[in-house]
Amino acid sequence: MEKEIKTRVLQPTAEALREAAELLKRGELVAFPTETVYGLGADALNADAVRSIFAAKNRPADNPLIVHIWDKSQLDALCEPTETALKLMDAFWPGPLTVLCRRKPTVPDVVTAGLDTVGMRMPSHPVAREMLRVSGVPVAAPSANLSTRPSPTTAAHVLEDMDGRIPLILDGGACDFGVESTVLDASGPVPVILRPGAVTREMVAELVGACEVADSVMRPLKEGETAPSPGMKHKHYAPKGRLTIYRGRAEAVAKAICEAYDREENAVILPLDDHAALYGDRRTLPMGRTLLDAAHHLFASLREADHLGYTRLLAEAVSEEEVGLAVMNRMARAAAFDVEDVDN
């Protein structure tokens, strides 16, 4: 795509929000902050506008989008939620949960990649909520990055990928969580997590009694396998350098990473803060102390590694409990599932 559009970055004043709403209603694209990552939005009921999302991102058309709303009254025109879905919405909305529901014919095929379900989400970020309210339209939005790149968690990340491709970026500061929403299929008898996020299996199970995690969360999709959720198919979240993840006891992981680092000319290590001392004076991009820290820092660290020109990234695996599953899901896909188990 040629750079023919002047991209402006605006603070989310009332005037800027009105402008964003008008752009959406005219079929244009707007990047906006959410509590998870920045989204690239279009009027979900305007098929041509939605197609322009795929063009701006270079996104494969078989990768479904999520529809963002600001009020549950909008559900009636878009989908048929089950009782379980409504219970989950009541508990976790507004917030980082996308619920798959049976779609209605009003939702264009391009939004759902032809699937009979549609992902519904009500973000909690005040800028996203106000933009959705003022526009009055449901907004289909994937993350506001070029396809395959790490998701954007600041307006600067969006501008890096989308400059000249979209007219407006609303700058709402850094995102809180830093990884995309949990995608939960609530169309059947037992909810199934298709993409992990800040709303965890444990949280869902506590509310509705049971929750499963799809086995595809920690493996690549097979040839011909349909992707019912964004983030499952194709290359995702990848830095420019090659990323390998090392899993096992902290000391064994550090030994393996140090050995790999010492063989490379242009490497950097992504450790948790408590383990940073195990790497001596080798270059590191620490990921914080907790699993929530790691989620918050992951995509920004991958982009920082690109900015610094590192061609080899060596990362510690984290626990797959609770939000750690979301971190490992994103890291594994960013690494094309190049994971070494050093204990074996």
C-alpha positions, 0 to 999 in steps of 0.5 A: 500500500502506498503512503497516501494518507496523512496519519494524525495522532491526537489526544482523546479530547471531546473534539478528537473523539467526535472526529473519530466517530465521524470517520467510523461512520463514514467508513474510515479506520481509526486506531484506538486504545483499549485496556489490552492492546491498541485496536484498528477499528471500522464500522462492523456493519460496513463490509467495505470498511471492514475489508479496508482493515485487512488491506491496511494490516496485510491481514489474511482474510480467513482470520476473524475479527472481534466486534466491540460495543459499549452497551449490551443493548447492542447485542440484540442486533448482532448475535444470540448469546447463550445464558452462559455467555450472558452470565460471563458478560455480566461478570467480566464486562466491561473488560478484557473478555471476548465472548463467541456467540451465534451471529445474526445475518446483520454481521457481514461475512468478512467480519467472521471469516464466514464462521457462524459465530462472532466474537463480542467484546465490551472494552473497559478503557474510557477512550474506547468506551467513549469513542464507541458511545459517540459513534453509535456503531459496533466496531470491528477491530483487530490489533492495530499493527501490521500482520505478523508484527508484535501487537501495539501497546502504545500509540507510538507502536501503532504509528510505527506500523500504520503511518500513511495507512490510516487517518487517525490514531487516538493516543490513550497512553500505554495499555494496562494488560499488554496482551489481547483479550481472552477469547472464550467460546460460550456457544456450547455447553462448556466454555472453551478458551480459544485465546488466553488473556487476562480473564483466566480459566480459573476465573471463568470456572469459578463463575460457571463451574467449568471451563476448558482450554483448547489444545490449539492454544499451545500448538500451531494449527494443522493444515486445513484447520479452521481458526475460530478465533484471532491469534490462532492461525498464521504467523503472529506477534513476531519480532524481526530477530529469531526468538527461542524460548527455554523452559525448565528450572531457572538455573538450567534455563540460565545455563542454556541461554548463556551458552546460546548467547555466547555463540551469537554475535547479536543476541539479547535475553528476555528474563524475569527480573528475579533471574536477571543476575543469572546472566551477568553482564550479558544484554537483557530486556527484563520482563518484570517480576510477576506474570502480569508484568510479563504480559504488560512488557512482552510486546513492548520488549519485542519491539524494543529488541527490533529497534535495538537491532538484535537478530537473536532473542533468548527468552525464559518461559514463564508458568502457564498458570493463570495469566502466564498461559496468555504470555506463553501463548503469545511468546510461543507463536512469536517464536514459531513454537521454537521452545527448548525443554532444558530439563530433558 
